[in-house]
Every structure is written in structure tokens, then in C-alpha cells.
Amino acid sequence: MTMSENTKTTTAKKLMLQWGTDGDTTIRVNLDNPVDTPDGEAISLAMESIVSANVLQDSKGNDAALVKSAVLRETTVTEEVLF
């Protein structure tokens, strides 16, 4: 076998959103396979809208109170079949 026949590479993207709560906790929402070119400003506005609408709570009932972060993570995995 040549190297290309026994090696597989995959790439995955994840958009990770975080809000702070009025109970000093963090709410995390992870979205798999977001659009190829996410618009940071649009994401920020959407997250702020969620805070303003008071529609997101943690498991203890604490409301999302502030936007903490939005991170786009891209992971590349290379697997080589040894036998």
C-alpha cells in the first residue's frame, strides 16, 4: 500500500457560543458544521438578541445575561491504517 491508500484526513468545524448568566455560570452552545464563512458581527447581534429576549437559561434556571464569546474551531484529523 502507498501512503495515500492507507491514510484518511477529515476536517470538521464547530461554532462554540458562550453566554454568562446572572447566576455567575456559563451557558455553552456548540453548533456543528456552521456556514463556511460565519459573520462575526451577525453572530454577536444574534447572541445579544437572545440575551435581550430572555429565552436562554442554564440548567439551574439562571438567565443568560451577557455575551462572552463565539469561537470557530476547525479540527483536522489524519488517520493512518497500520494493518
Phi, psi and omega in degrees: 000140173274169183301320182289335181284333183244016179238135180230131178241130177232149179235136179227144177244148179217132174261118184250117183252141179223136174238148170268151181249167176287354176257017179061037174241177179238134174257129179241134174231124179248130180245119178280145175052059177290174178304156185298325181232078180295143181266109183303319180294318179294321178296316179300315179297319179295318179295320177296323178297322178296319177297312182298323182281349177057049184246005183233128179227155172278182184292346179262002180089007178283131181285146171296127186244337181204152178276127179262307184194160170223122184234131174261117180250129175244127182240129176246128180241130176245123179246134176242122178282120182272328175198000000 
